[in-house]
Amino acid sequence: MKNYLAGACAALLFAAIPPALADTSPAHLDMSVNAQWLAAHLADPDLVILHLGNKDDYEKRHIPGARLVKLSDIAVDRDELTLQLPTAPELKQRLGALGIGNASKVVVYFGKDWVSPATRVIFTLYAAGLGDKVALLDGGMDEWSRAGNRVTNEKSATASSAGPDVHLREAVVDASFVRAHARAPGYVLVDARAPVYYDGVEPSGDMRKMQKGHIPGAVNIPYTSIVGLDNKLKPHAQLEALFRDAGITADTHLVVYCHIGQQATAILFAARSIGINAVLYDGSFEDWTWHDGAVEARSGK
């Protein structure tokens, strides 16, 4: 399926917090930038802006210079699973087609409320080794517009590049790793799906083997809980409380899953932003049910 993580490597992903926003050197961005920062840097020659959203909406209005990106541009369906991390050669080619090269700084934003698709793109870029050159526009297109910034319907030039040098981080784990670490000391397994799936009210998983419930031992932190009603990221203190209430501390290693590996990346993004180590079960519940993994309903504590 892919090259999975060995046990001791979970501490490596998202271990370092990128430099503060005040550091505007070409190599570094904060994990998120605001509309004011982006407006001041639109003319930067190495800036690549990626718009996540509906094509029709993009063609009506987008941030000047932004390129439309789809999840299929940065992920593959492989081994009966949806939305999997591509290989290094595949990523080099795919990122190059988006105009991303070694010198690029990338800002990702969502056109409406596509927070987790945007964080999936960011996760993929981080996994490719570009983590300190990638940021999320906090609040997305709505925040850009609220700030009074210009939008356009002009198609952006999409000059391709040879692609960046891709050095894949050990960012994803498989079902055997999840089984071994779901209740292991120092690890917490997080289900990022909505409570109706975690609690077993609604089924989820591979379409041929849908099941109700969650992976045994998992705690539930819904992916929607990292943002407010305006889709802006919650302050660090609130994110820290969110994880702390789930029994997660700064020295905890997280293993996060959802339906197919999209929503979980919102939790990974939030964890990384406050210095918590985390990895993605990329196959997520789709893979778990395909392999007839055990499930339980209600509390996993």
N, C-alpha and C positions, 0 to 999 in steps of 0.2 A: 504493500500500500504506500509506504513512504519510509524514510529513514527515521526511526523513532529514537526517543531519548532514553539513555541509560539512567538508572535510578539516581545516582548522585548528582546529576546535572540539573535537577529542577531549580536549584538555587541560582543558576546562571541567568535565567531569563528575567528581564526587567529589573536587574539588580541595581542599576545606577540611575539616578534622576538626572536628566539632561540639564544643561546650564540654564540660569534664569533668563527671562525674556530680555533683560537689559543687554545680554550678550548677543550682539547682532553680527558677529563674525560670520564669514561665508559658510563655515562648516556646521554651525549649531543653530538650532531653533529650540524653543521651549516645547513641551508636549502639546500645549494649546496656545493659540494667539488670538487676540481680539480683533475686531473690525478696524479699529484705529491703526493697529500695527500693520495689518494687511494693506490698508489703503496707502500707507506711507511707503510700502515696499513693492507696489504693483509693477514698477518699472525695473526692478532688480533683474539683471540679465539671466541669472541662473534659477529664477523662481519658476516653478511649475505648479499650477493650481488645478486641482482635480475636483470636478463637480459630480457628486453622487445623487442621482435622482432620475425622474422620468424624462425620457428624451424630448417629449413634446414641451414639457415645462422648461427644459434647458434651452430649447430653440426659441422660446418666448422671451426668456430673460435669464441671464447668468452674470457672474462677475467678469468684468473685462479680462480677457486672456485665458479664462478657465476652459479646460478640456473636459468633455463628458467621459466618465469612466464607468464601466459596468463591472459587477462582480465577476462575470465571466472573463473579463480582461486580466484578472489577477488571481484566478482560481481555476481548478479543473475538477471535473467529475471523474473519479477513478475507483476501480474495484468496487462497483455498486454503490459508491458513496458520493454525496453531493458536496461541492465547495471545499475541495482539498487543496492543501498547499502544493504549488507546483515544484518541480525540481529546480535546481540552480540554473541550468541552461535554459529551461522554459521561462523562468522569471527574468533572466537577462533579456531575452527576446521580447517578452511582453512589456517590461518596463521601458525598454528602448522604444517600442512602438508608441508609448505615451510621452515620449520626449524626455525621459528621465535618464540622466547620465551620472557619472561620478561626481560632478560639481554641482548637481542640482540640489536645491532646497525645495521641498514639496509641502504645500498646504492643501489639506483635504477638507472639503465642506459638503454638507448635505443640503439639497435643494428645499426639502420640506422638513419632515421629521425622521429622515433616514439615519438616525444616529448610529445604530449598530452596523449597517452597511459601511458607513464611513470608518468606524473603528476596525472593521474587518480589513479594509484597505490599509489602514495604518499598521495593523498587526502584521500584514503580509510584508509591508515595506520594512518594518522592524526586523522581522524574521529573515529578510534578505540582507540584513546588515546595515540598513540605512536609518536606523532609529533616531540618531541625533540630528538628522536632517529633515525630519518629518514632523508636522504639527497638524492639529485639528483646529479649524476656525470655530471658536466657541460660539454656539448659538446658530451656526450655519447661515444660510441665505437670509432667513428672517432677521437675524441680528445685523447682518450687513445692510439690509434695507432700512431697518429701524434707525441705524446710525446715519442715514441720509446719503449713503454712498451710491455712486453711479452703477447702473446695470446696463446690459446690452443684449441685443438679439443677434449680433454679428457672430458668425462662426469663427472660432479661434483657429489660427494656424496650428497644425498638429505635426510640426517637423519631428521626425523620428531621430533617434540617436542609436549608437551602437549598443546602448544599454550600460548600466553600471556594473562594476565588478561585484558579483553576488557571492557572499560568504554566508551560507545559511546558518543561523543560530539554531541551537537545539531547543526548538520552540513548541513542539507538539509531542504528545504521548499517545499510546495506544491502550486498548482495553486491558491488556495484561498489566500494564503499569497502574491503571486505575484500580484494578482488583487488589493489587499488592499495597497500594498506598491510601485507599479510601479512608481507612481508620488507623493508619500508621502514625506514631508519635511525630509531631512537628508538621504534619500535613493536614489540610482541610480540603475536602472535595466540595465544590460549589456548583449547584444547579442554577443557571442564570435564566431559566424559563419563567414564564408567568406562573403564579401559585396554582392555577387550575390544572396545570400539567404536573407540577411537582406533587400536588396533593392527590393526584389520581382521578380528578373529576373528568378531565378530557384525555383521550389517548394521544400518543405521540410515537415517533420512531419510524423505522422503515415501513413504507406503505404496505408491504406484504406481511409485516409482523408487528402491527401497532400494539402498544401496551400502555397501561395506565400506571402511573407512579413514577418513582425516581430511582436512581442507582443507590443501593444500600449504603448508608453512611453519609450521604450528601446533605448539606444545608442549603437553604434556598435564599439567594440574593437576586431578585428579579433584575434583569438588565435595565429596566426603565428607572430603577431607583437611583441611578447615578446622576440624573439630570432633574431640573425643576420643570415646572409647567411651560417655561419658555425654551426648553431644550438646551439650556445652558448648564454647564457642569456645576455640580454643587461644590461649595467651598471645601477645602481640604479637611477642615474640622468636622464637617458633616459626613464626608466620605470615611474618615477615620472612625467615626461613631458607627456608621453603617457596618463596617467590617468588624469592629470590636463587638457589636451586639451579636454577631454571628460566631463569636469565639475566635476571631482572627487577630493576631498581633503582628508586629513588624517582623518578627523572626519566623512567622508561619510560611510554609510553602503551599501555595494554592494550586489545585488542579481544577480547571473550570470547564464545564460543558454546557450545551444547550440542546437544540434540536439537531442542527447540522454544522455548528461551529461558527455561526455569525453573531448571534446575540451574546454569546459568551465573551466575545472580544471587547464588548463595552465594559464588562467587569475586569477583564485584563487591563484595559486602558486605565480604569480608575485605580486599580491596585498598583500599577506601575507609577502612577502620578503621586502616590503617597509612600512609595518605597517598599512595597510588598512584592515578594517574588511570586511569579505565577507562570503556569504553562497551560496550554490548551489541549483538551482531548478533542482533536480535530474531527474525528468521526462522530463524536457526541452520541446523543441518544439513538440516532439512526443506526450507527455502528453497533451500539450496545444491544439493541433489539435484534439486529441481524444476526448477532452471535449468541442469541438466546440468553443474554445476561439477566441475572435475577433483578427484580424490582421490588420496591416497597412503597406504600402509600403513607401520606401524612408525615409526621416528623421523622427526620433521619438522625436526630441527636440521640 
